[in-house]
Amino acid sequence: MNVVPDTNFMLSGFLWDGNPKHGIILAEKKKIRLCGTGKTYKEFCRVISYPKFFHTIKSLRFSPQRLILNYLRLVAFFPEINYRKPIVEDDPDDDIFVHAALSSQSRIIVSGDKHLLKLKEVMGIYIVNPTELLKLIELLEEKKKPSLTHFPKHPRLATIGEPMEGTGN
C-alpha cells in the first residue's frame, strides 16, 4: 500500500518512540510503501536543520546527514506534478503532500499537521494521523488471515454461486 508521509511523521518516527516510529517500522518491513517527491524531500531536509531539533538529533547520536540517508532509504520517489490551484487553503505549502499522493497513486497521506488533518479527504486521498494509519494496517492484516470456517472458492472445487461444502459460504 502506497502512503505519503508528511515531514512531521517522518521526523517523529526517526527521533521519538510512538506511532510514527511504528509506521517507520512497517515501511522497513515492507508492509507499506512510503512515497514522496523531490519537493517532499527538500521539505524534510529543510525542517531537520531547524535548531530546535539539534539537541534531540545529537542525543540520539544521529546527524542530519544520517536522517537524510534514512529518508532516502525508506521513501520511493515519484515525479513532480503541476497542479495550479491551491488544495490546502489554510497552508498551501502542504500541497506538496497531496501532489505526491496524486503522483504515486497513494490513497493515504499520514500526517500530524492540523491543516492537512482538517481536510480528512481530498481528491480521493484520505488524510489520517499515525494512530489511524496503524489501525488501518491492522484491519487490513486481519482480513489477510485465513479463517477456520471460510475459505475462498476455488474454480475446480465449487461452481460459481454455490457454496463449498462445509464452509457455510
LUMZADO-582962 format. One record per residue: z, y, x of N, C-alpha, C in turn. Coordinates in pm, whole numbers, padded with zeros to 5 digits, always signed. Each point is the difference from the previous one (the first is absolute). Layout:
LUMZADO-582962
ZYXZYXZYX;...
//
This chain:
LUMZADO-582962
+00000-00118+00085+00000+00118-00085+00000+00124+00089;-00094+00089-00024-00007+00126+00073+00102+00099-00055;+00074+00063+00089+00100+00100-00037-00013+00117+00097;-00002+00121-00053-00001+00119+00086+00142+00051+00013;+00054-00001+00121+00135+00055+00022-00009+00149+00033;+00092+00078-00052+00002+00139+00044+00082+00008+00130;+00000+00116+00060+00069+00020+00128+00149-00027-00014;+00059+00044-00108+00142-00019-00027+00036-00149+00006;-00080-00083-00066+00023-00144-00003-00007-00059+00141;-00106+00034+00073-00018-00057+00134+00113+00041+00093;+00032+00126+00001+00106+00049+00088+00134-00063-00035;+00032-00005-00129+00126-00062-00043+00003-00148+00037;-00111-00067-00016-00007-00142+00033+00017-00028+00148;-00050+00088+00083+00013-00017+00144+00138+00037+00053;+00064+00099-00063+00123+00056+00058+00130-00044-00066;-00003-00045-00124+00124-00032-00069-00012-00133-00074;+00116-00059-00028+00004-00119-00084-00017+00043-00145;-00044-00091-00082-00017+00029-00142-00132-00054-00051;-00035+00040-00121-00121-00052-00063-00129+00032+00075;-00016+00121+00057-00122+00023+00078-00013-00098+00119;+00111-00032+00065-00005-00097+00110-00044-00137-00052;+00047-00039-00118-00043-00127-00060-00151+00004-00030;-00050+00116-00039-00143+00015-00022-00079-00016+00128;+00052+00054+00109-00065-00015+00132-00002-00148+00038;+00109-00069-00025+00008-00143+00031-00104-00078-00081;-00018+00037-00127-00102-00065-00082-00139+00020+00061;-00024+00118+00053-00129+00027+00065-00015-00083+00127;+00108-00012+00077-00005-00081+00121-00027-00147-00031;+00052-00046-00115-00021-00139-00043-00132-00019-00075;-00078+00109-00010-00130-00003-00067+00010-00028-00150;+00113+00035-00060+00016-00012-00146-00067+00118-00071;-00004+00115+00070-00071+00117-00049-00083+00055+00115;-00101+00076-00034-00085+00063+00101+00018+00150-00014;+00058+00063+00102+00019+00144-00002-00132+00066+00038;-00039+00102-00077-00130+00064+00018+00017+00150+00020;-00086+00056+00081+00004+00144+00025-00135+00050+00046;+00000+00127+00038-00120+00066+00051+00040+00080+00123;-00098+00062+00062+00030+00088+00114+00097+00111-00038;-00014+00051-00121+00089+00110-00043+00144-00049-00022;+00018-00119-00054+00137-00050-00017+00063-00028+00136;-00081-00045+00095+00048-00023+00136+00042+00132+00066;-00082+00103-00012+00034+00130+00058+00128+00056-00061;+00017-00021-00131+00122+00046-00067+00121-00072+00056;-00010-00132+00020+00110-00076+00058+00033+00053+00140;-00101+00021+00082+00021+00050+00137+00066+00138-00001;-00038+00085-00093+00057+00134-00010+00148-00007-00038;+00032-00083-00099+00136-00005-00052+00097-00065+00100;-00043-00102+00072+00095-00063+00095+00035+00092+00116;-00074+00108+00016+00033+00093+00108+00100+00107-00044;+00045-00003-00126+00100+00096-00046+00128-00018+00080;+00061+00110+00041+00126-00009+00076+00111-00076-00072;+00003+00003-00133+00108-00067-00073-00002-00151+00018;-00111-00058+00044-00008-00144+00022+00025-00041+00145;+00005+00097+00089+00011-00029+00143+00121-00088+00032;+00118+00038-00051+00123-00074+00032-00007-00144-00052;-00046-00017-00122-00010-00134-00059-00098-00087+00079;-00114+00055+00032-00101-00076+00077+00057-00040+00135;+00067+00094+00065+00059-00027+00132+00113-00103-00010;+00086+00011-00103+00113-00092-00012-00046-00144-00024;-00118-00018-00056-00056-00134-00022-00080-00050+00121;-00001+00083+00104-00077-00029+00121-00149-00012-00029;-00042+00081-00095-00141+00012-00032-00051+00128+00065;-00126+00021-00012-00063+00126+00037-00104+00028-00106;-00042+00125-00013-00108+00027-00094-00124-00086+00028;-00027-00024+00127-00117-00081+00037+00015-00144-00051;+00119-00055+00009+00022-00136-00049-00016-00006-00152;+00049+00102-00069-00016+00004-00146-00148+00010-00037;-00074+00077+00077-00144+00012-00025-00068-00135+00021;+00036-00071+00105-00057-00133+00024+00035-00097-00113;+00124+00007-00049+00040-00085-00113-00083+00034-00124;-00022+00128-00022-00081+00043-00114-00142-00055+00013;-00058+00017+00118-00137-00047+00023-00011-00152-00015;+00105-00070+00035+00000-00146-00009+00006-00046-00146;+00067+00075-00085+00024-00043-00138-00098+00054-00104;-00063+00112+00029-00081+00067-00102-00149-00026+00025;-00068-00047-00103-00146-00017+00004-00062+00135-00038;-00097+00043+00079-00061+00131-00022-00130-00011-00080;-00017+00096-00091-00118+00008-00084-00062+00137+00016;-00128+00014-00033-00066+00130+00016+00057+00106-00093;-00012+00122+00045+00042+00114-00082-00096+00015-00118;+00052+00046-00112-00086+00036-00111+00020+00147-00029;-00100+00062-00054+00010+00141-00036+00010+00011-00151;+00116+00040-00044+00024+00024-00142+00045+00145-00009;-00079+00082-00060+00021+00145+00009+00111+00056-00087;+00024-00060-00115+00102+00053-00090+00139-00043+00046;+00099+00089-00008+00137-00041+00033+00049-00106-00098;+00072-00096+00052+00052-00109-00082+00149+00019-00022;+00073+00021+00109+00145+00022-00007+00020+00151-00001;+00001+00056-00119+00000+00146-00012+00126+00065+00058;+00115-00069-00008+00125+00056+00054+00001+00001+00153;-00080-00086+00063-00008-00006+00146-00134-00060+00041;-00105+00082+00006-00134-00051+00031-00009-00073+00135;+00095+00022+00090+00000-00074+00127+00016-00151-00024;+00061-00036-00111+00019-00142-00032-00128-00067-00052;-00103+00078-00024-00128-00057-00044-00053-00104+00099;+00035+00013+00127-00053-00094+00100+00038-00144-00032;+00112-00021-00065+00044-00136-00033-00080-00056-00118;-00032+00087-00096-00085-00042-00111-00140-00029+00052;-00049+00084+00090-00132-00023+00060-00002-00133+00076;+00107-00028+00072+00009-00128+00074-00002-00118-00096;+00069+00014-00113+00001-00108-00099-00140-00021-00059;-00069+00109-00029-00136-00011-00052-00092-00066+00102;+00011+00041+00124-00086-00053+00106+00025-00148+00025;+00126-00042-00005+00037-00139+00031+00004-00088-00124;-00029+00059-00114+00007-00070-00129+00141-00056-00024;+00099+00076+00041+00139-00036-00024+00039+00043-00140;+00077-00081-00067+00047+00036-00133+00142+00056+00006;+00059+00004+00123+00139+00043+00013+00015+00095+00118;+00075+00107-00024+00051+00087+00107+00150-00016-00004;+00062-00027+00115+00145-00009+00007+00050+00128+00067;+00096+00064-00064+00041+00133+00044+00144+00029-00038;+00058+00091+00074+00129+00056-00035-00014+00146-00037;-00123+00050+00001-00029+00141-00024+00006+00033-00149;+00080+00100-00033+00020+00034-00142-00128+00046-00069;-00089+00067+00073-00124+00048-00062-00092-00117-00037;-00008-00097+00088-00082-00117-00030+00064-00085-00109;+00130-00028+00014+00068-00086-00097-00003+00059-00141;+00001+00130-00009-00005+00067-00131-00128-00037-00076;-00108-00026+00073-00127-00034-00064+00002-00139-00064;+00071-00094+00059+00011-00140-00046-00133-00075+00010;-00107+00058-00047-00131-00065+00004-00106+00109+00002;-00102-00021+00083-00111+00094+00005-00126-00077+00037;-00104+00019-00078-00130-00062+00026+00009-00152+00017;+00087-00062-00078+00016-00145+00007+00085-00049+00116;+00067+00092+00069+00084-00033+00114+00145+00025-00041;+00085-00100+00017+00140+00013-00035+00078+00051+00121;+00090+00092-00026+00082+00056+00106+00142-00048-00024;+00050-00079+00094+00130-00064-00015+00089+00034+00119;+00131-00011-00023+00093+00018+00112+00017-00136+00068;+00065-00003+00116+00014-00127+00073+00070-00110-00079;+00100+00034-00079+00069-00101-00082-00095-00062-00100;-00080+00084-00065-00097-00051-00097-00106-00087+00067;-00041+00037+00121-00097-00082+00073+00057-00140+00026;+00124-00006+00046+00062-00130+00029+00013-00085-00126;+00035+00063-00111+00010-00074-00127-00137-00053-00042;-00102+00080+00019-00135-00042-00035-00044-00119+00086;+00026+00006+00128-00036-00110+00091+00078-00126-00040;+00126+00016-00033+00082-00114-00042-00058-00064-00126;-00039+00082-00097-00060-00053-00123-00130-00073+00028;-00081+00055+00088-00126-00066+00034+00024-00132+00073;+00100-00003+00085+00034-00124+00070+00050-00105-00098;+00077+00041-00100+00048-00095-00102-00116-00063-00075;-00104+00078-00028-00115-00053-00071-00073-00107+00081;+00008+00009+00133-00069-00094+00086+00072-00135+00011;+00129-00002-00032+00077-00124+00013-00042-00099-00108;-00022-00126+00039-00039-00097-00102+00116-00031-00093;-00033-00019-00124+00098-00036-00101+00005-00151-00012;+00114-00053-00033+00012-00144-00016-00061-00048-00132;-00019+00088-00095-00051-00042-00131-00142+00048-00027;-00051+00096+00073-00134+00051-00026-00083-00004+00126;-00112-00065-00008-00093-00007+00111-00133+00058-00044;-00073+00060+00090-00131+00052-00042-00093-00114-00039;-00088+00028-00094-00097-00101-00042-00100-00024+00112;-00039-00122+00014-00101-00037+00098-00122-00047-00079;-00119+00046+00034-00117-00032-00082-00028-00151-00013;+00041-00079+00095-00025-00144-00010+00109-00072-00077;+00112+00068-00024+00113-00067-00065+00017+00037-00145;-00050+00116-00040+00017+00043-00139-00123+00075-00044;-00036-00015-00124-00113+00077-00052+00050+00138-00038;-00089+00097+00004+00037+00139-00030+00057+00009-00141;+00112+00065-00011+00062+00022-00130+00098-00108-00042;+00001-00112+00070+00093-00107-00034+00113-00003+00102;+00123-00014-00046+00111-00005+00094-00003-00129+00081;+00046+00013+00124+00013-00119+00082+00118-00079-00049;-00009-00129+00002+00107-00086-00051+00128+00021+00080;+00110+00021-00069+00130+00015+00065+00031+00137+00056;-00093+00096-00018+00028+00133+00057+00045+00099-00104;-00028-00023-00124+00037+00097-00104-00097+00115-00005;-00107+00000+00079-00100+00107+00000-00096-00015-00115;
//
